[in-house]
């Protein structure tokens, strides 16, 4: 059993215990909700704008010619190193762009680990290496693999390797119309016995992505057929699923009061990556 961590903010009616990668949340007063945390449990951290994926729907509008944040290590140390143990998040999710392209990525994973913060990262799997695998096993809590059809050869190979090496591996899938829902279903059937969670993210009209209608009724029907506890949902899905929440055993992301998005480029904090 790994060591545990405790955070407590009585003024927010919040206390928690983090152990073995999971968080137990408690309220001082059970009759009142937990309030938004000034120092959240979880940060999404953008370390680069660069990505070679060329996804037409990229909500960050990342491109191969974009830049890495070369001062990322320094900024991480300044921002998180100044926090007390009670203020430090339990975990971070490192992203971009494609974070594994960053020339200091392994050092960034080690930096967070040495700060007592569990690093995770999101990747399209295009830049796998043995060095990355070893750093992931040594420092990370898990990986989130973005599943885009035109990059299938990259992400599917990456996911299989990580799962085989017993790294906690989630697949992230963007959902909009019937075709995307059917694509998710095929991926689920292919990887169900290998992957920890399949995280569904609603298509959002941001960056290069154009507006698309979400086929929520069709999705709900497919979820009924799958009957799996391995399916989770990004926070932006919550409004769509609220009226169906009693029909399924859903694994939902925690409300955004528990998290923030940090862009190391401008050192600005946002509610989420969709608010930057």
Backbone torsions as a table, in degrees:
resi	resn	phi	psi	omega
1	UNK	NA	131.3	177.7
2	UNK	-74.4	161.9	176.0
3	UNK	-63.1	153.1	-179.7
4	UNK	-104.1	161.5	177.7
5	UNK	-128.5	150.6	-178.6
6	UNK	-130.4	137.5	172.6
7	UNK	-127.4	148.4	-177.4
8	UNK	-149.4	125.5	174.7
9	UNK	-134.4	85.1	-176.6
10	UNK	-56.6	-34.7	-178.8
11	UNK	-66.4	-18.0	176.9
12	UNK	-103.1	5.6	-178.6
13	UNK	60.4	41.0	-170.9
14	UNK	-137.8	136.9	166.9
15	UNK	-151.5	155.6	-175.7
16	UNK	-156.8	159.6	176.5
17	UNK	-128.1	130.0	179.3
18	UNK	-113.0	119.8	-177.5
19	UNK	-149.3	133.5	179.4
20	UNK	53.1	38.6	175.1
21	UNK	81.5	2.8	-179.3
22	UNK	-122.6	151.0	-176.3
23	UNK	-116.4	127.6	173.1
24	UNK	-103.1	119.6	-177.7
25	UNK	-105.4	136.9	-178.7
26	UNK	-129.5	153.2	175.9
27	UNK	-112.0	141.0	174.5
28	UNK	-67.0	-40.3	179.2
29	UNK	-120.8	107.6	-175.3
30	UNK	-67.3	-12.8	179.7
31	UNK	-86.3	-5.2	-178.0
32	UNK	-124.1	151.4	179.7
33	UNK	-79.0	161.1	169.9
34	UNK	-72.7	133.8	-179.5
35	UNK	-89.7	164.5	-179.5
36	UNK	-58.6	132.5	-174.9
37	UNK	-85.9	133.2	173.4
38	UNK	-69.4	-31.0	176.3
39	UNK	-122.2	91.3	-171.8
40	UNK	-70.0	167.6	179.4
41	UNK	-73.2	-24.8	-165.3
42	UNK	-143.5	134.6	175.3
43	UNK	-123.5	135.3	161.4
44	UNK	-86.2	131.4	-175.1
45	UNK	-125.3	116.6	178.4
46	UNK	-89.3	122.3	-177.9
47	UNK	-112.3	-6.2	-178.2
48	UNK	-158.2	155.3	172.5
49	UNK	-101.6	-10.3	-169.5
50	UNK	-83.5	140.1	173.9
51	UNK	-160.7	140.2	178.8
52	UNK	-98.2	6.0	-175.3
53	UNK	-69.7	-30.9	178.7
54	UNK	56.4	38.1	178.6
55	UNK	-70.4	130.9	-177.6
56	UNK	-67.0	-22.5	-175.5
57	UNK	-105.7	16.7	-175.4
58	UNK	-59.0	116.2	-178.5
59	UNK	-75.0	-15.0	176.1
60	UNK	-94.8	-7.4	-178.3
61	UNK	54.7	43.5	-179.7
62	UNK	-81.0	147.3	-176.3
63	UNK	-138.7	159.8	178.4
64	UNK	-60.3	-29.0	-178.0
65	UNK	-89.3	3.8	-179.1
66	UNK	-76.7	176.3	-169.9
67	UNK	-106.8	152.1	167.2
68	UNK	-85.7	154.0	171.4
69	UNK	-88.2	95.1	-172.5
70	UNK	-72.1	-13.4	176.7
71	UNK	-98.8	20.1	-175.6
72	UNK	-57.9	-44.8	-178.8
73	UNK	-59.2	-44.7	179.9
74	UNK	-63.2	-44.1	-178.0
75	UNK	-68.1	-37.2	176.4
76	UNK	-61.4	-44.3	-179.8
77	UNK	-63.9	-42.8	-179.4
78	UNK	-66.6	-42.2	-174.3
79	UNK	-76.6	-54.6	-175.3
80	UNK	-85.9	-28.8	179.9
81	UNK	-68.1	-22.0	179.4
82	UNK	-81.3	-7.7	-177.6
83	UNK	-82.7	149.5	169.5
84	UNK	-73.9	166.9	177.7
85	UNK	-60.3	-33.0	178.6
86	UNK	-70.5	-29.0	-178.3
87	UNK	-85.3	-27.3	-176.5
88	UNK	-62.6	141.5	175.2
89	UNK	-69.8	157.4	173.5
90	UNK	-71.4	-38.8	-173.9
91	UNK	-141.7	159.6	168.4
92	UNK	-131.9	152.4	171.5
93	UNK	-114.6	115.9	-175.7
94	UNK	-90.7	130.2	-178.2
95	UNK	-145.2	-160.9	-176.9
96	UNK	-163.2	-125.6	13.4
97	UNK	47.4	-172.6	177.1
98	UNK	-100.3	104.1	-171.2
99	UNK	-64.2	-30.5	-176.6
100	UNK	-69.9	-10.6	174.5
101	UNK	-77.1	-20.6	-176.3
102	UNK	-60.9	129.4	-177.0
103	UNK	-61.6	-20.8	179.8
104	UNK	-107.3	22.1	-171.8
105	UNK	-60.4	-46.9	-179.9
106	UNK	-61.2	-39.8	177.5
107	UNK	-64.5	-34.1	178.5
108	UNK	-67.0	-42.3	176.1
109	UNK	-59.9	-45.3	-179.4
110	UNK	-65.3	-37.3	179.1
111	UNK	-59.6	-49.7	179.2
112	UNK	-61.9	-43.1	178.8
113	UNK	-57.6	-44.2	-179.1
114	UNK	-70.2	-23.4	176.0
115	UNK	-80.5	-3.2	-179.0
116	UNK	82.9	21.6	-178.9
117	UNK	-117.9	130.8	-178.8
118	UNK	-79.3	117.3	177.8
119	UNK	-87.8	142.0	169.5
120	UNK	-128.9	166.7	176.6
121	UNK	-151.3	157.0	176.9
122	UNK	-107.3	134.7	-175.6
123	UNK	-147.4	154.0	172.9
124	UNK	-92.6	-1.2	174.7
125	UNK	80.3	6.7	-175.4
126	UNK	-73.7	-17.7	-169.7
127	UNK	-124.0	42.8	178.3
128	UNK	-65.7	143.8	172.2
129	UNK	-154.1	160.8	176.5
130	UNK	-62.2	-35.2	178.1
131	UNK	-63.2	-41.8	178.5
132	UNK	-65.1	-41.6	179.1
133	UNK	-60.1	-47.4	-178.4
134	UNK	-63.8	-41.2	178.1
135	UNK	-64.7	-38.9	178.7
136	UNK	-62.7	-44.7	-180.0
137	UNK	-67.3	-33.8	-176.5
138	UNK	-79.9	-33.5	-168.1
139	UNK	-119.6	-24.3	-165.5
140	UNK	-96.7	154.2	171.7
141	UNK	-84.6	-30.5	180.0
142	UNK	176.3	177.1	179.3
143	UNK	-129.4	148.3	173.1
144	UNK	-113.7	121.0	-174.9
145	UNK	-105.4	119.9	179.8
146	UNK	-77.8	125.5	-173.2
147	UNK	-103.8	95.0	177.7
148	UNK	-112.4	131.7	-172.5
149	UNK	-54.5	-41.1	-176.0
150	UNK	-73.9	-9.0	177.5
151	UNK	-114.6	21.7	-173.5
152	UNK	-53.1	-45.3	-177.2
153	UNK	-59.0	-34.6	-179.6
154	UNK	-76.0	-57.6	-171.3
155	UNK	-70.2	-33.9	-179.1
156	UNK	-68.2	-39.9	176.8
157	UNK	-64.7	-44.2	179.4
158	UNK	-60.4	-46.4	-177.7
159	UNK	-63.3	-41.3	179.8
160	UNK	-64.2	-41.3	179.4
161	UNK	-63.7	-47.5	-178.2
162	UNK	-63.0	-43.1	179.0
163	UNK	-64.0	-40.4	178.8
164	UNK	-63.8	-34.1	179.4
165	UNK	-85.2	7.9	176.0
166	UNK	64.2	31.0	169.7
167	UNK	-83.4	134.1	176.5
168	UNK	-59.5	118.0	-172.6
169	UNK	-127.5	123.6	173.7
170	UNK	-112.1	148.0	171.8
171	UNK	-104.1	132.4	178.1
172	UNK	-105.5	125.7	-176.2
173	UNK	-128.7	130.5	178.7
174	UNK	-86.4	128.7	-175.6
175	UNK	-115.5	134.9	172.8
176	UNK	-144.6	-84.7	-174.6
177	UNK	-93.5	-175.5	-177.8
178	UNK	-57.3	-42.9	-178.2
179	UNK	-60.3	-42.3	-179.3
180	UNK	-68.8	-34.2	178.2
181	UNK	-69.3	-40.6	176.3
182	UNK	-65.0	-37.0	177.5
183	UNK	-63.5	-43.2	175.8
184	UNK	-58.8	-43.4	-178.1
185	UNK	-61.1	-42.1	178.2
186	UNK	-64.1	-41.4	178.7
187	UNK	-64.1	-41.4	179.2
188	UNK	-59.8	-47.0	-179.3
189	UNK	-62.2	-38.2	-178.0
190	UNK	-70.5	-36.3	-170.7
191	UNK	-114.6	6.0	-173.4
192	UNK	-54.2	-38.6	-176.1
193	UNK	-84.9	0.4	-176.2
194	UNK	-113.6	-26.0	-165.9
195	UNK	-108.1	145.6	179.4
196	UNK	-73.1	-52.0	179.7
197	UNK	-142.0	148.7	171.6
198	UNK	-108.0	109.9	-174.0
199	UNK	-99.1	118.7	-179.0
200	UNK	-93.0	131.2	-178.7
201	UNK	-121.2	127.9	179.7
202	UNK	-72.9	138.3	175.3
203	UNK	-57.7	130.5	-178.3
204	UNK	-124.3	134.2	-179.3
205	UNK	-78.0	81.3	179.3
206	UNK	-147.6	150.7	-177.1
207	UNK	66.5	-125.2	178.7
208	UNK	-86.7	-8.0	-175.3
209	UNK	-77.2	132.4	175.2
210	UNK	-93.7	164.3	-177.4
211	UNK	-68.0	135.7	174.9
212	UNK	-137.8	143.9	178.5
213	UNK	-78.8	137.3	179.5
214	UNK	-86.0	123.8	178.1
215	UNK	-82.0	68.3	-170.6
216	UNK	-65.6	-38.2	-178.6
217	UNK	-67.9	-39.7	177.1
218	UNK	-65.0	-40.9	178.6
219	UNK	-62.0	-45.8	-179.1
220	UNK	-59.6	-41.2	178.3
221	UNK	-62.7	-41.6	178.9
222	UNK	-66.4	-37.4	178.6
223	UNK	-65.6	-37.0	176.2
224	UNK	-60.5	-40.2	-179.1
225	UNK	-67.3	-39.1	-177.1
226	UNK	-73.8	-35.7	177.8
227	UNK	46.7	54.9	-176.6
228	UNK	-117.9	142.9	173.5
229	UNK	-89.9	3.7	179.6
230	UNK	-90.5	3.2	-177.5
231	UNK	-100.1	127.2	178.3
232	UNK	-125.1	169.5	-173.9
233	UNK	-133.6	136.8	173.1
234	UNK	-65.3	157.8	-174.2
235	UNK	-57.1	-34.0	-177.7
236	UNK	-69.2	-11.1	176.9
237	UNK	-80.0	-19.3	-170.3
238	UNK	-54.0	-46.3	-179.9
239	UNK	-58.8	-33.9	-179.7
240	UNK	-71.6	-34.5	-172.7
241	UNK	-94.5	-8.8	-174.0
242	UNK	-53.7	-43.7	-176.2
243	UNK	-74.8	-12.0	179.9
244	UNK	-107.4	4.4	-169.0
245	UNK	-63.5	-24.4	-179.4
246	UNK	-84.2	-6.3	-176.6
247	UNK	-92.3	-16.7	-175.1
248	UNK	-134.3	156.7	169.7
249	UNK	-89.4	88.9	-172.9
250	UNK	-97.5	141.8	173.8
251	UNK	-102.2	98.4	-175.6
252	UNK	-99.1	146.1	171.3
253	UNK	-59.8	150.7	175.7
254	UNK	-65.3	152.9	177.2
255	UNK	-56.6	155.9	-174.5
256	UNK	-70.9	-3.0	172.6
257	UNK	-65.4	-16.6	-178.3
258	UNK	-94.7	-4.6	-172.9
259	UNK	-140.7	164.9	174.9
260	UNK	-146.4	163.5	178.6
261	UNK	-115.4	123.3	-178.4
262	UNK	-113.1	118.7	175.3
263	UNK	-95.8	110.8	-177.8
264	UNK	-70.0	-13.8	177.7
265	UNK	-65.5	-47.3	-179.5
266	UNK	-115.0	1.6	179.8
267	UNK	56.9	34.8	177.2
268	UNK	-98.6	142.8	175.3
269	UNK	-99.5	136.6	179.2
270	UNK	-129.8	161.5	177.5
271	UNK	-61.2	-41.6	176.8
272	UNK	-159.1	175.8	179.6
273	UNK	-68.6	-13.4	178.0
274	UNK	-90.7	1.0	178.4
275	UNK	-111.9	4.2	-176.7
276	UNK	-87.5	NA	NA
